[in-house]
Amino acid sequence: MFYSKHLNRAVDNLKSNPQTSLVSVSTFAAAFCILGLFMVLYVNLDSLLATWSRQVQIIVYLNDDLKKPQLKKLEALFAGNSEVSSVEYVSRQAAWEKFKNTFSAETEFLETLAFNPLPASYNLRFKPGPRRVENIRRFAEELRERPEVESLEYGEKWISRFEKFMVFLKVFLLAIGGLLGLGLIFIISNTIRLSALSRKNEIELMLMIGATHRYIKTPFLLEGVLQGAAGAVLALLAAKGVHAYMSFQFSDSIAKIARDADFLFIGPSGILILFGSSVAVGWLGSYISISKVLNMVNES
């Protein structure tokens, strides 16, 4: 009953200042739409990294002229790692035939070579799991010390760079969110302050007849919360519209880049974070402004 009464007053305040309220809600919508689109970008890049990581395998290139006992020792090492799901041996001849079939149409130089320059190799695939890439890195370092191994490859450089980029993007998102939040707090506090100052005489009268600060603050706080909630809903709708447009227009390109992974929208937790942040910013901006007005009235 208490909050229902104050909610009606907050709605009346918004209706009495439609232009100011519209500017505030539009500002919320624009700011959190930008943040939402950055979150969509982060979610899809994170999904892309996970997809690529699942396809990472170690290619172990062998020294020439290894004997069967040496190969057996190496295979025993592979079998002893519980994270390895499959092992495929590729002979020098098989590697050379595959290489020629892939590139012979592009150059005639391969046909003139009288020797096979490619080494034999093992392709190691690993079991899926949250620590999959870390397990691959650890086993790769162990394999590098083996005398049978000439070199190995598993894309460690691009994985490391992509992971660093994801850390940077997460920090960037937090920084952008913080800056947008501070800007919105300033805007909404000024908006609510103007509304409170226009009702200064009413506030003074309420204080004189014994109204508590909580009773006076509540409608203004709800006003900020309503503006934040409305802005968040519009921001999510706009971000979803951009997401749907990109999915429709660039679905083929996205599928090729992401290897048939879906182009994702932010999940339920992301929506709650976005909505809750907008409401919290609206509440905080209102709290700051109405507290200043009440202090000013008390001092006068």
C-alpha positions as CSV (number, residue, x, y, z in Angstrom):
1,M,0.0,0.0,0.0
2,F,2.9,2.3,0.9
3,Y,4.8,1.8,-2.3
4,S,1.6,1.7,-4.4
5,K,0.7,5.2,-3.3
6,H,4.2,6.5,-4.0
7,L,4.3,4.7,-7.3
8,N,1.2,6.6,-8.4
9,R,2.9,9.8,-7.4
10,A,6.0,8.9,-9.3
11,V,4.0,8.2,-12.4
12,D,2.1,11.5,-12.0
13,N,5.5,13.3,-11.8
14,L,6.7,11.7,-15.0
15,K,3.4,12.6,-16.8
16,S,3.7,16.2,-15.6
17,N,7.2,16.5,-17.2
18,P,6.8,14.4,-20.3
19,Q,9.6,16.1,-22.3
20,T,12.2,15.9,-19.5
21,S,11.2,12.3,-18.8
22,L,11.4,11.4,-22.5
23,V,14.9,12.8,-22.7
24,S,16.0,10.8,-19.7
25,V,14.5,7.6,-20.9
26,S,16.0,8.1,-24.4
27,T,19.4,8.7,-22.9
28,F,19.2,5.5,-20.8
29,A,18.1,3.6,-23.9
30,A,20.9,4.9,-26.1
31,A,23.6,4.4,-23.5
32,F,22.6,0.9,-22.5
33,C,21.9,-0.1,-26.1
34,I,25.6,0.7,-26.8
35,L,26.6,-1.4,-23.8
36,G,24.3,-4.2,-24.9
37,L,25.8,-4.3,-28.3
38,F,29.3,-4.5,-26.8
39,M,28.0,-7.4,-24.7
40,V,26.7,-9.1,-27.8
41,L,30.1,-8.7,-29.4
42,Y,31.8,-10.2,-26.3
43,V,29.5,-13.1,-26.0
44,N,30.0,-14.1,-29.7
45,L,33.8,-13.7,-29.6
46,D,33.9,-15.8,-26.4
47,S,31.8,-18.4,-28.2
48,L,34.1,-18.2,-31.2
49,L,37.1,-18.8,-29.0
50,A,35.5,-21.8,-27.3
51,T,34.6,-23.2,-30.8
52,W,38.2,-22.8,-32.0
53,S,39.6,-24.2,-28.8
54,R,37.6,-27.3,-29.2
55,Q,39.2,-27.9,-32.6
56,V,42.8,-27.4,-31.4
57,Q,45.0,-30.4,-31.8
58,I,48.7,-31.0,-31.5
59,I,50.6,-32.0,-34.6
60,V,53.8,-33.7,-33.6
61,Y,56.4,-33.6,-36.4
62,L,59.0,-36.4,-36.0
63,N,62.7,-36.6,-36.7
64,D,63.7,-38.6,-39.8
65,D,64.6,-42.3,-39.7
66,L,63.1,-43.1,-36.3
67,K,63.0,-46.8,-35.5
68,K,59.9,-48.7,-34.4
69,P,61.0,-48.9,-30.7
70,Q,61.3,-45.1,-30.6
71,L,57.8,-44.7,-32.1
72,K,56.4,-47.3,-29.6
73,K,57.8,-45.2,-26.7
74,L,56.2,-42.1,-28.1
75,E,52.9,-43.8,-28.6
76,A,53.1,-45.2,-25.0
77,L,53.5,-41.6,-23.9
78,F,50.4,-40.5,-25.8
79,A,48.4,-43.5,-24.4
80,G,49.5,-42.6,-20.9
81,N,47.9,-39.1,-21.1
82,S,44.2,-39.5,-20.0
83,E,43.3,-36.2,-21.8
84,V,44.3,-37.5,-25.3
85,S,41.2,-38.8,-27.1
86,S,42.7,-40.0,-30.4
87,V,46.1,-40.4,-32.0
88,E,46.5,-40.5,-35.8
89,Y,49.8,-41.4,-37.4
90,V,50.6,-39.7,-40.8
91,S,53.5,-41.1,-42.7
92,R,55.9,-39.0,-44.8
93,Q,54.4,-40.4,-48.0
94,A,50.8,-39.7,-46.9
95,A,51.7,-36.2,-45.9
96,W,53.4,-35.6,-49.2
97,E,50.5,-36.9,-51.2
98,K,48.0,-34.8,-49.3
99,F,50.2,-31.7,-49.7
100,K,50.5,-32.3,-53.5
101,N,46.8,-32.8,-53.9
102,T,46.1,-29.6,-52.1
103,F,48.7,-27.3,-53.8
104,S,49.7,-29.0,-57.1
105,A,47.0,-27.0,-59.0
106,E,48.5,-23.7,-57.9
107,T,52.1,-24.4,-58.9
108,E,54.0,-26.8,-61.1
109,F,57.1,-26.6,-59.0
110,L,56.0,-29.5,-56.7
111,E,56.0,-31.9,-59.6
112,T,59.7,-31.2,-60.3
113,L,60.8,-32.1,-56.7
114,A,62.6,-35.4,-56.6
115,F,62.5,-35.8,-52.8
116,N,59.9,-35.6,-50.1
117,P,60.6,-32.7,-47.7
118,L,57.8,-33.4,-45.3
119,P,58.3,-35.3,-42.0
120,A,56.0,-38.0,-40.5
121,S,53.8,-36.8,-37.8
122,Y,51.2,-37.6,-35.2
123,N,47.9,-35.7,-34.9
124,L,46.7,-35.7,-31.3
125,R,43.1,-34.8,-30.4
126,F,42.1,-34.0,-26.8
127,K,39.0,-34.6,-24.8
128,P,36.6,-31.6,-24.3
129,G,36.6,-29.8,-21.0
130,P,37.1,-26.4,-19.4
131,R,40.9,-26.9,-19.1
132,R,41.4,-28.4,-22.5
133,V,43.7,-25.7,-23.9
134,E,45.7,-25.7,-20.7
135,N,46.1,-29.5,-20.9
136,I,47.3,-29.2,-24.5
137,R,49.8,-26.5,-23.6
138,R,51.2,-28.6,-20.7
139,F,51.5,-31.7,-22.8
140,A,53.1,-29.8,-25.7
141,E,55.9,-28.5,-23.4
142,E,56.5,-32.1,-22.3
143,L,56.7,-33.3,-25.9
144,R,59.1,-30.6,-26.9
145,E,61.8,-32.2,-24.7
146,R,61.5,-35.6,-26.4
147,P,64.4,-36.5,-28.7
148,E,62.0,-38.1,-31.2
149,V,60.2,-34.8,-31.8
150,E,61.5,-32.4,-34.4
151,S,58.8,-29.7,-33.8
152,L,55.2,-29.4,-33.0
153,E,52.3,-27.1,-33.7
154,Y,49.0,-26.4,-32.1
155,G,48.3,-22.7,-32.8
156,E,49.6,-21.5,-29.4
157,K,50.4,-18.0,-30.6
158,W,46.9,-17.1,-32.0
159,I,45.2,-18.8,-29.0
160,S,47.4,-16.7,-26.6
161,R,46.7,-13.5,-28.6
162,F,43.0,-14.1,-28.8
163,E,42.8,-14.8,-25.0
164,K,44.7,-11.6,-24.3
165,F,42.3,-9.7,-26.6
166,M,39.3,-11.2,-24.7
167,V,40.8,-10.0,-21.4
168,F,41.2,-6.5,-22.9
169,L,37.6,-6.6,-24.2
170,K,36.3,-7.5,-20.8
171,V,38.2,-4.6,-19.2
172,F,37.0,-2.3,-22.0
173,L,33.4,-3.4,-21.4
174,L,33.8,-2.6,-17.6
175,A,35.3,0.8,-18.4
176,I,32.7,1.7,-20.9
177,G,29.9,0.5,-18.6
178,G,31.4,2.6,-15.7
179,L,31.7,5.7,-17.8
180,L,28.2,5.4,-19.2
181,G,26.9,4.8,-15.7
182,L,28.6,7.9,-14.3
183,G,27.2,10.0,-17.2
184,L,23.7,8.6,-16.6
185,I,23.9,9.2,-12.9
186,F,24.7,12.9,-13.6
187,I,21.9,13.2,-16.1
188,I,19.2,11.5,-14.1
189,S,20.3,13.4,-10.9
190,N,19.9,16.7,-12.6
191,T,16.5,15.7,-14.0
192,I,15.2,14.6,-10.7
193,R,16.7,17.6,-9.0
194,L,14.8,19.9,-11.4
195,S,11.6,18.0,-10.6
196,A,12.2,18.3,-6.8
197,L,13.1,22.0,-7.0
198,S,9.8,22.7,-8.8
199,R,8.1,21.2,-5.8
200,K,10.3,22.8,-3.2
201,N,7.4,24.5,-1.5
202,E,5.5,21.3,-1.3
203,I,8.5,19.5,0.2
204,E,9.0,22.3,2.8
205,L,5.3,22.0,3.8
206,M,5.6,18.2,4.1
207,L,8.7,18.6,6.4
208,M,6.8,21.1,8.5
209,I,3.9,18.7,9.1
210,G,6.3,15.9,10.1
211,A,6.9,13.9,7.0
212,T,10.0,11.7,7.1
213,H,12.8,11.9,4.6
214,R,12.0,8.4,3.5
215,Y,8.4,9.4,2.8
216,I,9.5,12.4,0.7
217,K,12.3,10.5,-1.1
218,T,10.4,7.4,-2.2
219,P,8.4,8.9,-5.1
220,F,11.5,10.5,-6.5
221,L,13.5,7.3,-6.2
222,L,10.7,5.4,-7.9
223,E,10.7,8.0,-10.6
224,G,14.4,7.3,-11.3
225,V,13.8,3.5,-11.2
226,L,10.9,3.8,-13.7
227,Q,13.1,5.8,-16.1
228,G,15.9,3.3,-15.8
229,A,13.6,0.3,-16.3
230,A,11.9,1.9,-19.3
231,G,15.3,2.8,-20.8
232,A,16.6,-0.7,-20.3
233,V,13.6,-2.3,-22.0
234,L,14.1,0.0,-25.0
235,A,17.8,-0.6,-25.0
236,L,17.3,-4.4,-25.1
237,L,14.7,-4.2,-27.8
238,A,17.0,-2.0,-29.9
239,A,20.0,-4.3,-29.3
240,K,17.9,-7.3,-30.2
241,G,16.8,-5.6,-33.4
242,V,20.4,-4.9,-34.4
243,H,21.3,-8.5,-33.6
244,A,18.4,-9.9,-35.7
245,Y,19.3,-7.6,-38.6
246,M,23.0,-8.7,-38.6
247,S,21.9,-12.4,-38.3
248,F,19.7,-12.0,-41.3
249,Q,22.0,-9.9,-43.5
250,F,25.4,-11.6,-42.6
251,S,24.4,-15.1,-41.6
252,D,26.5,-16.8,-44.3
253,S,29.6,-14.7,-43.5
254,I,29.2,-15.3,-39.8
255,A,28.8,-19.0,-40.3
256,K,32.0,-19.2,-42.3
257,I,34.0,-17.2,-39.7
258,A,32.5,-19.0,-36.7
259,R,32.5,-22.4,-38.4
260,D,28.7,-22.9,-38.3
261,A,28.4,-21.6,-34.7
262,D,25.3,-19.6,-34.0
263,F,25.3,-15.8,-33.8
264,L,24.3,-15.4,-30.2
265,F,22.4,-12.7,-28.2
266,I,23.2,-12.0,-24.6
267,G,21.8,-14.7,-22.3
268,P,19.3,-14.3,-19.4
269,S,22.1,-13.4,-17.0
270,G,23.4,-10.6,-19.3
271,I,19.8,-9.3,-19.7
272,L,19.4,-9.2,-15.9
273,I,22.8,-7.4,-15.5
274,L,21.8,-4.8,-18.1
275,F,18.4,-4.3,-16.7
276,G,19.5,-4.2,-13.1
277,S,22.4,-1.8,-13.9
278,S,20.0,0.6,-15.6
279,V,17.5,0.5,-12.6
280,A,20.4,0.9,-10.1
281,V,21.8,3.9,-12.0
282,G,18.3,5.5,-12.1
283,W,17.9,4.9,-8.3
284,L,21.3,6.2,-7.5
285,G,20.9,9.3,-9.6
286,S,17.6,10.0,-7.9
287,Y,19.0,9.4,-4.4
288,I,21.8,11.8,-5.0
289,S,19.6,14.6,-6.3
290,I,16.8,14.4,-3.8
291,S,19.2,14.1,-0.9
292,K,20.9,17.4,-2.0
293,V,17.5,19.1,-2.3
294,L,16.4,17.9,1.1
295,N,19.7,19.2,2.6
296,M,19.2,22.5,0.9
297,V,15.6,22.8,2.2
298,N,16.7,21.9,5.8
299,E,19.5,24.6,5.7
300,S,17.2,27.3,4.4
